Amino acid sequence: MCKLLSIALAFLMSITMANAQNVDNILKAKPFTASGSLTANTTWYGTNGIERNAPLSYGLYGRLNLSIYGINFPLYVSLRDHSFNYSRTFYRLKLNPSYKWIKLHIGDTRMNFNRYTLSGRTIRGAGIELTPSIFRIKAVYGKAKDQRAYRDTLQLGIIPIDTYTRRTAGLAFGLGKENNHLDLYAVRTWDEESSGETGTTPQDNLVVGSSLRLRLFRKLRLQANVALSALTHNTQSFGNNSLTSESIDQEIFNANLSTDVSYAGDFSASYRFRSVGLKAKISYIQAFYDPLSIAYINNDVLNYTLGTKFNLGRGTVLVNADVGIQENNLSGRKASTSHRVILNLLTQIKLSRALSASIRYANFQQEFQARLIQLDELYTYAVNTSNVLVNINYQLGDNDLPVTLRLSGGLQDFNTVASDEISGDSYRSYHTSITVRMPLQEGFTISSGLSYRNYYNGVLSRQNYGFSASARKRLVKKKLNAAWTTSFAYNDTGALRIGWTLRNALNFNYQLQEKQQLQLQLLRLDRKFATGSIHENRASINYSLRF
């Protein structure tokens, strides 16, 4: 498999170089152009009442696009070091030269096939994309980022785990254009056992799949994605099972008694008639379908969904909705089983020039998208499982200096996510707030508000409630933007007052020249607990240059 992909990649790169030497096009292009940006920052952090390991951090980030006779060479580089007592730095390097229908990927890159075969993984190596005429060709090979290894000092208290070197090789071939095409995929991800004894189990995974997209009669669109995955959980095991004894060549893929074979797929159809859009989709992901070449997927589920998108009253009401049925635990191996209605809904209403509202609801999500969520005045990584949000906006006064009143509220269900991508505690959060924004003159605005938030994890209930205020002013011929924000909140657990949090921040943004910017951020955080207090100070300077 590896040799075949290497030969294919070498052949495709030879095609790239041959076509890049088109003399007529080269002579018409400029000999050399360059554009990009450079950003440098440093942050000082000090505290008492709690120990921290990173008092000073700094970073350098660059984006550069070189064009040599019409051939583009984009380059992305980042370097940061969060602690003086940590010897390793975190870095990323990405190069994407392109010419017409040819594009190369060199360094740290993400090449996606479809959501079931290759998606969301960073690969350090090389890849290529070719789209001549109706042909669609992709190839990639390199070292895959192992999600089990963390070497970032922002993750305090986590000990780095040595793992096997993980490789990924992928090849895709298709025919057609964006709206009408058929693509075939093959991806292998494996751990190199020769990289040393680590205490973890080496794995091997082979995924094959396909994607189909058709556009018929200009209004009807059909789309399908399928994939089959063979995952060996331990290549050091032995024996063959009935699924892999003769169907998989051992020279292509290491199959043994620990190998699982599973599949996933979806089919959808959409139709648009004037201002109304209709769509239907069915997706099925078998139990234990979790290839090493995708970031995360919710498996052992079957979804049937119908959707629509339309507007009423010349844009007064906009509706985008998906509703369906979800069944999980089809294999009977999970601890719980659900058969539920799933719904994604977004409604925007404009009753008048001054009054508008929006309603958003979602209670299912297939993809893994962990985000920072505020929890008890701190932040943690979590994945939303359901979300309801209602916003009402009312505007007073004229358009030059309008006073805006905003009322918002809703609830959110989420699961915290540990460093190994396994879900932790489940929370339900209720929140509501009211905010008034008032411009006193051009370039000077003040705002204030009240907020309440409640968290419940099935055992304990936590509440945060308080007020916030801010002032923003443009100075020095509108080159300097200054902002001050403050907030105070009580923190309760059940009926017990456990403390409070006071936050003050100053932000300055100065436009040095047309393409240069300097930012200064100062933060003071005071937290009071039943057992003590914490005081934190942070200062950050950021310089950016565009050229």
ChimeraX attribute file (.defattr): number of C-alpha atoms within 10 A of each C-alpha:
attribute: neighborCount
match mode: 1-to-1
recipient: residues
	/A:1	14
	/A:2	14
	/A:3	9
	/A:4	11
	/A:5	18
	/A:6	15
	/A:7	11
	/A:8	15
	/A:9	21
	/A:10	13
	/A:11	11
	/A:12	19
	/A:13	19
	/A:14	12
	/A:15	13
	/A:16	20
	/A:17	12
	/A:18	9
	/A:19	14
	/A:20	17
	/A:21	10
	/A:22	10
	/A:23	10
	/A:24	8
	/A:25	12
	/A:26	15
	/A:27	11
	/A:28	10
	/A:29	13
	/A:30	12
	/A:31	12
	/A:32	12
	/A:33	12
	/A:34	13
	/A:35	12
	/A:36	15
	/A:37	16
	/A:38	17
	/A:39	18
	/A:40	18
	/A:41	18
	/A:42	17
	/A:43	19
	/A:44	15
	/A:45	16
	/A:46	16
	/A:47	16
	/A:48	11
	/A:49	11
	/A:50	10
	/A:51	9
	/A:52	11
	/A:53	15
	/A:54	19
	/A:55	15
	/A:56	17
	/A:57	16
	/A:58	17
	/A:59	18
	/A:60	18
	/A:61	17
	/A:62	18
	/A:63	16
	/A:64	18
	/A:65	18
	/A:66	17
	/A:67	20
	/A:68	15
	/A:69	17
	/A:70	20
	/A:71	21
	/A:72	20
	/A:73	18
	/A:74	19
	/A:75	18
	/A:76	18
	/A:77	17
	/A:78	17
	/A:79	15
	/A:80	19
	/A:81	22
	/A:82	21
	/A:83	18
	/A:84	12
	/A:85	10
	/A:86	13
	/A:87	7
	/A:88	14
	/A:89	14
	/A:90	13
	/A:91	14
	/A:92	14
	/A:93	15
	/A:94	20
	/A:95	20
	/A:96	19
	/A:97	19
	/A:98	21
	/A:99	18
	/A:100	13
	/A:101	13
	/A:102	21
	/A:103	21
	/A:104	20
	/A:105	23
	/A:106	21
	/A:107	21
	/A:108	22
	/A:109	23
	/A:110	17
	/A:111	19
	/A:112	17
	/A:113	22
	/A:114	18
	/A:115	21
	/A:116	30
	/A:117	28
	/A:118	25
	/A:119	18
	/A:120	17
	/A:121	21
	/A:122	22
	/A:123	26
	/A:124	23
	/A:125	19
	/A:126	21
	/A:127	26
	/A:128	23
	/A:129	21
	/A:130	22
	/A:131	17
	/A:132	12
	/A:133	10
	/A:134	13
	/A:135	15
	/A:136	21
	/A:137	20
	/A:138	24
	/A:139	26
	/A:140	26
	/A:141	24
	/A:142	21
	/A:143	20
	/A:144	23
	/A:145	17
	/A:146	18
	/A:147	14
	/A:148	13
	/A:149	15
	/A:150	16
	/A:151	14
	/A:152	17
	/A:153	19
	/A:154	13
	/A:155	10
	/A:156	10
	/A:157	8
	/A:158	13
	/A:159	11
	/A:160	11
	/A:161	13
	/A:162	15
	/A:163	21
	/A:164	21
	/A:165	17
	/A:166	21
	/A:167	21
	/A:168	27
	/A:169	25
	/A:170	28
	/A:171	22
	/A:172	19
	/A:173	16
	/A:174	19
	/A:175	18
	/A:176	17
	/A:177	15
	/A:178	12
	/A:179	13
	/A:180	16
	/A:181	18
	/A:182	20
	/A:183	21
	/A:184	20
	/A:185	23
	/A:186	23
	/A:187	26
	/A:188	27
	/A:189	24
	/A:190	25
	/A:191	22
	/A:192	16
	/A:193	17
	/A:194	8
	/A:195	11
	/A:196	11
	/A:197	12
	/A:198	12
	/A:199	10
	/A:200	12
	/A:201	15
	/A:202	21
	/A:203	23
	/A:204	24
	/A:205	25
	/A:206	28
	/A:207	24
	/A:208	21
	/A:209	24
	/A:210	22
	/A:211	22
	/A:212	19
	/A:213	20
	/A:214	18
	/A:215	17
	/A:216	11
	/A:217	7
	/A:218	9
	/A:219	12
	/A:220	15
	/A:221	18
	/A:222	19
	/A:223	19
	/A:224	18
	/A:225	21
	/A:226	23
	/A:227	23
	/A:228	21
	/A:229	26
	/A:230	25
	/A:231	29
	/A:232	23
	/A:233	18
	/A:234	19
	/A:235	22
	/A:236	13
	/A:237	16
	/A:238	11
	/A:239	11
	/A:240	14
	/A:241	14
	/A:242	9
	/A:243	15
	/A:244	19
	/A:245	14
	/A:246	11
	/A:247	9
	/A:248	14
	/A:249	11
	/A:250	12
	/A:251	9
	/A:252	13
	/A:253	19
	/A:254	22
	/A:255	32
	/A:256	23
	/A:257	18
	/A:258	17
	/A:259	23
	/A:260	18
	/A:261	18
	/A:262	17
	/A:263	22
	/A:264	24
	/A:265	20
	/A:266	19
	/A:267	17
	/A:268	18
	/A:269	18
	/A:270	18
	/A:271	19
	/A:272	16
	/A:273	10
	/A:274	8
	/A:275	9
	/A:276	13
	/A:277	16
	/A:278	17
	/A:279	18
	/A:280	18
	/A:281	19
	/A:282	18
	/A:283	18
	/A:284	20
	/A:285	24
	/A:286	21
	/A:287	21
	/A:288	17
	/A:289	23
	/A:290	23
	/A:291	26
	/A:292	27
	/A:293	29
	/A:294	18
	/A:295	19
	/A:296	21
	/A:297	17
	/A:298	16
	/A:299	19
	/A:300	20
	/A:301	19
	/A:302	20
	/A:303	18
	/A:304	18
	/A:305	19
	/A:306	18
	/A:307	18
	/A:308	18
	/A:309	18
	/A:310	17
	/A:311	17
	/A:312	12
	/A:313	8
	/A:314	7
	/A:315	12
	/A:316	13
	/A:317	16
	/A:318	17
	/A:319	18
	/A:320	16
	/A:321	18
	/A:322	19
	/A:323	17
	/A:324	17
	/A:325	15
	/A:326	20
	/A:327	17
	/A:328	22
	/A:329	18
	/A:330	16
	/A:331	11
	/A:332	11
	/A:333	10
	/A:334	11
	/A:335	6
	/A:336	8
	/A:337	12
	/A:338	11
	/A:339	11
	/A:340	12
	/A:341	15
	/A:342	19
	/A:343	19
	/A:344	20
	/A:345	18
	/A:346	17
	/A:347	17
	/A:348	18
	/A:349	18
	/A:350	16
	/A:351	11
	/A:352	9
	/A:353	8
	/A:354	14
	/A:355	14
	/A:356	17
	/A:357	18
	/A:358	18
	/A:359	17
	/A:360	17
	/A:361	19
	/A:362	20
	/A:363	16
	/A:364	15
	/A:365	15
	/A:366	11
	/A:367	13
	/A:368	16
	/A:369	12
	/A:370	16
	/A:371	14
	/A:372	12
	/A:373	16
	/A:374	11
	/A:375	17
	/A:376	18
	/A:377	13
	/A:378	8
	/A:379	11
	/A:380	14
	/A:381	19
	/A:382	25
	/A:383	20
	/A:384	21
	/A:385	17
	/A:386	18
	/A:387	18
	/A:388	18
	/A:389	17
	/A:390	16
	/A:391	18
	/A:392	16
	/A:393	16
	/A:394	17
	/A:395	17
	/A:396	13
	/A:397	10
	/A:398	9
	/A:399	8
	/A:400	9
	/A:401	14
	/A:402	16
	/A:403	18
	/A:404	17
	/A:405	18
	/A:406	17
	/A:407	17
	/A:408	18
	/A:409	17
	/A:410	18
	/A:411	18
	/A:412	19
	/A:413	20
	/A:414	22
	/A:415	19
	/A:416	20
	/A:417	18
	/A:418	13
	/A:419	13
	/A:420	10
	/A:421	16
	/A:422	10
	/A:423	15
	/A:424	12
	/A:425	12
	/A:426	17
	/A:427	22
	/A:428	18
	/A:429	19
	/A:430	16
	/A:431	18
	/A:432	18
	/A:433	18
	/A:434	17
	/A:435	19
	/A:436	17
	/A:437	19
	/A:438	18
	/A:439	17
	/A:440	12
	/A:441	10
	/A:442	10
	/A:443	12
	/A:444	16
	/A:445	18
	/A:446	17
	/A:447	18
	/A:448	17
	/A:449	18
	/A:450	18
	/A:451	18
	/A:452	17
	/A:453	20
	/A:454	22
	/A:455	21
	/A:456	17
	/A:457	15
	/A:458	10
	/A:459	6
	/A:460	10
	/A:461	16
	/A:462	20
	/A:463	23
	/A:464	22
	/A:465	19
	/A:466	18
	/A:467	17
	/A:468	18
	/A:469	18
	/A:470	18
	/A:471	18
	/A:472	18
	/A:473	17
	/A:474	18
	/A:475	13
	/A:476	9
	/A:477	6
	/A:478	11
	/A:479	15
	/A:480	18
	/A:481	18
	/A:482	18
	/A:483	19
	/A:484	16
	/A:485	18
	/A:486	18
	/A:487	18
	/A:488	20
	/A:489	21
	/A:490	20
	/A:491	24
	/A:492	18
	/A:493	17
	/A:494	13
	/A:495	9
	/A:496	11
	/A:497	14
	/A:498	15
	/A:499	18
	/A:500	20
	/A:501	21
	/A:502	17
	/A:503	16
	/A:504	18
	/A:505	18
	/A:506	17
	/A:507	16
	/A:508	18
	/A:509	18
	/A:510	19
	/A:511	16
	/A:512	14
	/A:513	10
	/A:514	9
	/A:515	11
	/A:516	16
	/A:517	18
	/A:518	19
	/A:519	18
	/A:520	17
	/A:521	16
	/A:522	17
	/A:523	17
	/A:524	17
	/A:525	17
	/A:526	16
	/A:527	20
	/A:528	16
	/A:529	13
	/A:530	10
	/A:531	7
	/A:532	9
	/A:533	15
	/A:534	14
	/A:535	15
	/A:536	16
	/A:537	16
	/A:538	17
	/A:539	17
	/A:540	18
	/A:541	16
	/A:542	18
	/A:543	18
	/A:544	19
	/A:545	17
	/A:546	15
	/A:547	10
